[in-house]
Amino acid sequence: MLDTATLPADAEMLTLLGLPAVIASAAMRQVMELTRRVARNGAAVLITGETGAGKELIARAVHAHSPRHARPWVDVNCAALPDHLVESELFGYEKGAFSGAGALKQGLFELAHSGSLFLDEIGELEPRVQVKLLRVLDGAPYYRLGGTRKINVDTRVIAATNADLEEAVRNGAFRSDLYYRLGQLHIQVPPLRERVGDIEPLAYFFLQQADPALRLSPEAVEVLQRHPWPGNVRELRNCMIRAAAMAGGGVVEPAHLGPIAAHRPVLVARRQGTIGALERELIQSALNETGGHQQRAASMLGISRRTLYRKLKAYGQETAAVS
């Protein structure tokens, strides 16, 4: 448990469906206040923000503060499901609906009946499933795969994405009607670099999970606060796990923070308009340190391999590293 003496006096510690949270910055306090207001409304919610910024935490807060808080909470990462399984996972199937369907299977919508269904990375849903999802959001009953009886559910959908859905709509990859239906209630989670007040208490939280006796030197705190954190909270967590191992007890110094200690202050990068270039530099540094191994580099940065690949592709160097 976090030593509250290391927190600012006005910091707030929460546990949301088993997930601990530390809220200290004004930006995140505003987000949490909006979340509490949104939670009281029964409509679908769209949560957007960068990878690792805390979208799942906000989704859990929506459910925890809603009238459905004592009802089921079901979550699924849409990007982790193979395309041919998405529809059967969400809507279920009847026995014999396809080869291997040996018994009836309830879908996630049914499992979340009267509660909330969290669809993470909703931008990855294929168009055919988007159509069915839109109908369910509008209250229409649906068939399980291979079914002849319609299913009615009362399930609140909470969706999240790090993708630019407006761009996806323009490109035809995401339905505009579904986007506007989801976006009636919208929560934007700011990146960690825009909530500097959360960095130190979050760092202590992750550090003390590894070793409650560890402390951060003032110089280490300064390094953490000037880093741009392209992987956001997830990257910070990974950094603290590594720092705890490197420090071996006592005080964490900048030397224990790895490559981030060598990077330029984020404020300077902002003034020079080079955040994108700095992000590219951080990614290249991680790839160099891991011998070009994308999975290990992504883990070091606190982002998914898919996100790393997408960024490398944007830089025109997706083949420059091994998987």
C-alpha positions in Angstrom: 0.0 0.0 0.0 1.2 3.5 -0.9 2.7 5.5 2.0 0.3 8.5 1.9 3.1 10.7 3.4 4.6 10.7 -0.1 1.4 12.1 -1.7 0.5 15.8 -2.0 -2.0 16.8 0.7 -4.9 17.1 -1.8 -4.1 13.8 -3.7 -7.0 11.3 -3.9 -6.6 7.5 -3.7 -9.3 5.4 -5.2 -10.0 1.7 -5.9 -12.2 1.2 -8.9 -13.4 -2.4 -9.4 -10.2 -3.6 -7.9 -8.0 -1.2 -9.9 -6.1 1.3 -7.7 -5.9 4.9 -8.8 -4.0 8.0 -7.6 -5.5 11.3 -8.7 -3.5 14.5 -7.9 -3.5 16.9 -10.9 -6.2 19.4 -11.6 -6.6 18.0 -15.1 -7.4 14.5 -13.8 -9.7 15.9 -11.1 -11.7 17.6 -13.8 -11.9 14.3 -15.7 -13.1 12.4 -12.6 -15.7 15.1 -11.9 -17.0 14.7 -15.5 -16.9 10.9 -15.1 -19.1 11.1 -12.1 -21.7 13.2 -13.9 -21.6 11.0 -17.0 -21.9 7.9 -14.8 -25.4 8.9 -13.7 -26.6 9.0 -17.3 -27.5 5.6 -18.8 -26.3 6.3 -22.3 -23.2 4.8 -24.0 -19.9 6.5 -23.3 -16.9 7.0 -25.6 -13.5 7.4 -23.8 -10.6 8.6 -25.9 -6.9 9.2 -25.2 -3.4 8.0 -25.9 -2.2 4.5 -25.2 -1.6 3.9 -21.5 -3.2 7.2 -20.4 -5.8 5.5 -18.2 -8.9 5.0 -20.3 -9.7 1.7 -18.6 -9.5 3.4 -15.2 -12.1 6.0 -16.4 -14.3 3.3 -17.8 -14.3 1.4 -14.5 -15.1 4.7 -12.7 -18.1 5.2 -15.0 -19.5 1.9 -13.9 -18.5 2.2 -10.3 -20.3 5.6 -9.9 -23.3 4.5 -11.9 -26.6 3.1 -10.7 -25.4 -0.2 -12.2 -22.4 -0.5 -9.9 -23.6 -3.6 -8.2 -24.4 -5.3 -11.5 -22.0 -7.2 -13.9 -18.9 -5.5 -15.3 -17.6 -7.2 -18.4 -14.6 -6.0 -20.4 -13.0 -7.0 -23.7 -10.2 -5.7 -25.8 -11.6 -5.7 -29.4 -8.1 -5.6 -30.9 -7.2 -8.9 -29.1 -10.0 -10.9 -30.7 -9.5 -12.4 -34.1 -11.9 -11.0 -36.7 -13.7 -14.3 -37.1 -14.4 -14.5 -33.4 -15.6 -11.0 -32.6 -19.2 -11.4 -33.5 -19.6 -14.7 -31.7 -17.8 -13.4 -28.6 -20.0 -10.3 -28.4 -23.4 -11.8 -29.4 -22.9 -15.6 -28.6 -23.9 -18.6 -30.7 -26.1 -21.6 -30.7 -25.0 -25.2 -30.5 -24.1 -26.3 -34.1 -23.9 -22.8 -35.4 -20.5 -23.6 -37.0 -17.9 -26.2 -36.8 -16.7 -26.6 -33.2 -19.8 -25.0 -31.7 -20.6 -27.9 -29.4 -22.8 -26.0 -27.0 -24.7 -22.8 -26.6 -22.5 -19.9 -25.7 -23.8 -16.6 -24.3 -22.2 -13.5 -25.7 -20.6 -10.7 -23.7 -23.7 -8.5 -24.1 -25.8 -11.2 -22.3 -23.2 -11.7 -19.6 -23.2 -7.9 -19.0 -27.1 -7.8 -18.8 -28.2 -5.1 -16.4 -24.6 -4.0 -16.0 -21.8 -2.5 -18.2 -19.8 -3.8 -21.2 -16.5 -2.2 -21.7 -15.3 -2.4 -25.4 -11.6 -1.3 -25.4 -10.0 -0.4 -28.7 -13.4 -0.2 -30.4 -11.9 1.4 -33.5 -10.6 -2.1 -34.4 -14.2 -3.5 -34.9 -14.9 -4.6 -38.5 -17.8 -2.8 -40.3 -20.2 -5.8 -40.2 -19.9 -5.9 -36.4 -20.3 -2.1 -36.1 -23.7 -2.4 -37.8 -24.9 -5.0 -35.3 -23.5 -3.0 -32.4 -25.3 0.2 -33.5 -28.6 -1.7 -33.6 -28.1 -3.0 -30.1 -27.2 0.5 -28.8 -30.5 1.6 -30.3 -32.3 -1.0 -28.2 -33.0 -3.6 -31.0 -32.9 -7.3 -30.1 -30.5 -9.5 -31.9 -29.9 -13.2 -32.8 -27.0 -15.3 -31.5 -25.1 -16.8 -34.4 -27.2 -19.7 -35.7 -30.1 -18.6 -33.5 -33.8 -18.4 -34.2 -34.8 -16.5 -31.1 -34.1 -12.8 -30.6 -32.2 -11.8 -27.5 -33.0 -8.6 -25.5 -30.4 -7.1 -23.3 -30.2 -4.1 -21.0 -26.4 -3.4 -21.2 -24.6 -0.1 -21.0 -21.8 0.2 -23.5 -18.6 2.0 -22.5 -16.2 2.2 -25.4 -12.6 3.4 -25.5 -10.0 4.0 -28.3 -6.6 5.6 -28.8 -7.4 5.9 -32.5 -8.6 9.0 -34.3 -12.2 7.9 -35.0 -13.0 11.1 -36.9 -10.2 10.2 -39.3 -11.4 6.6 -39.4 -14.9 7.9 -40.3 -13.5 10.0 -43.2 -11.5 7.0 -44.4 -14.6 4.7 -44.3 -13.1 2.5 -41.6 -15.6 3.4 -38.9 -19.3 4.1 -39.4 -20.3 7.7 -38.8 -23.6 6.8 -37.3 -22.0 4.6 -34.7 -19.4 7.3 -34.0 -22.0 9.9 -33.3 -24.1 7.5 -31.3 -21.2 6.6 -29.0 -20.0 10.2 -28.8 -23.1 11.6 -27.2 -21.2 11.2 -23.9 -17.5 11.7 -24.5 -14.6 11.7 -22.0 -11.1 12.7 -23.2 -8.3 11.4 -20.9 -5.3 13.8 -21.1 -1.8 12.3 -21.6 0.6 12.1 -18.7 2.8 14.9 -20.0 -0.2 17.3 -19.6 -0.8 16.2 -16.0 2.6 16.7 -14.4 1.1 16.8 -10.9 0.3 13.0 -11.3 3.8 11.9 -12.1 5.5 11.9 -8.7 2.6 10.3 -6.7 2.1 7.7 -9.5 5.8 7.0 -9.5 5.8 6.4 -5.8 2.8 4.2 -6.0 4.5 1.9 -8.6 7.9 2.1 -6.8 6.4 1.0 -3.5 4.6 -1.9 -5.1 8.1 -3.2 -5.8 9.8 -2.1 -2.5 8.0 0.1 0.1 11.3 1.4 1.5 12.4 3.0 -1.8 12.3 6.8 -2.2 12.9 9.1 -5.1 15.7 11.7 -5.0 14.7 15.3 -6.0 16.9 14.9 -9.1 15.0 11.7 -10.1 11.7 13.5 -9.6 12.9 16.3 -11.9 13.9 13.8 -14.6 10.5 12.1 -14.4 8.6 15.4 -14.6 10.5 16.6 -17.7 10.1 13.3 -19.6 7.3 13.4 -22.3 6.0 9.8 -21.5 4.8 8.7 -25.0 3.6 5.5 -23.3 1.9 7.5 -20.5 1.1 5.8 -17.2 2.0 2.4 -18.5 5.5 3.6 -19.4 5.9 5.2 -16.0 5.0 1.9 -14.3 7.5 0.0 -16.3 10.1 2.6 -15.6 9.6 2.3 -11.9 9.7 -1.5 -11.9 13.0 -1.2 -13.6 14.3 1.6 -11.3 13.4 -0.5 -8.3 15.5 -3.4 -9.6 18.4 -1.1 -10.5 18.4 0.8 -7.2 18.4 -2.3 -5.1 17.1 -0.4 -2.1 17.4 3.1 -0.6 17.0 6.0 -3.0 16.3 6.0 -6.7 18.6 8.3 -8.5 18.5 9.5 -12.2 21.1 6.8 -13.0 18.5 4.2 -12.1 15.9 5.5 -14.6 17.6 4.2 -17.7 17.4 6.1 -21.1 14.8 8.6 -20.0 17.4 10.5 -17.9 19.3 11.5 -21.1 16.3 13.1 -22.9 15.7 16.8 -23.3 13.1 18.5 -21.1 9.6 18.2 -22.6 9.1 22.0 -22.2 12.0 22.7 -24.5 10.7 20.2 -27.0 7.2 21.9 -26.9 8.7 25.3 -27.5 10.6 24.0 -30.5 7.6 22.2 -31.9 9.5 18.8 -31.8 7.3 16.5 -29.7 6.9 14.2 -32.7 10.7 14.2 -33.3 11.3 13.6 -29.6 8.9 10.7 -29.6 10.7 9.2 -32.6 14.0 9.7 -30.8 12.7 7.8 -27.7 11.4 5.0 -29.8 14.7 4.7 -31.7 16.6 4.7 -28.4 14.4 1.8 -27.1 15.0 -0.1 -30.3 18.7 0.4 -30.1 18.8 -0.7 -26.5 16.8 -3.9 -27.3 18.8 -4.7 -30.4 15.8 -3.8 -32.6 13.4 -6.2 -30.9 9.9 -4.5 -31.2 8.2 -6.4 -28.4 10.9 -5.6 -25.8 11.1 -2.0 -27.0 7.3 -1.6 -26.8 7.4 -3.0 -23.3 10.2 -0.6 -22.3 8.2 2.3 -23.6 5.0 1.1 -22.0 3.0 0.8 -25.3 1.7 -2.2 -27.2 3.6 -3.8 -30.0 0.7 -2.8 -32.3 1.1 0.8 -31.3 4.8 0.7 -31.8 4.4 -0.9 -35.3 1.9 1.8 -36.2 4.3 4.6 -35.2 7.2 2.9 -37.0 5.0 2.6 -40.1 4.2 6.3 -39.9 7.9 7.0 -39.7 8.4 4.8 -42.8 10.7 2.3 -40.9 8.4 -0.5 -39.9 10.9 -3.0 -41.3 13.8 -1.5 -39.5 13.4 -3.7 -36.4 12.8 -7.3 -35.6 9.6 -8.6 -34.0 
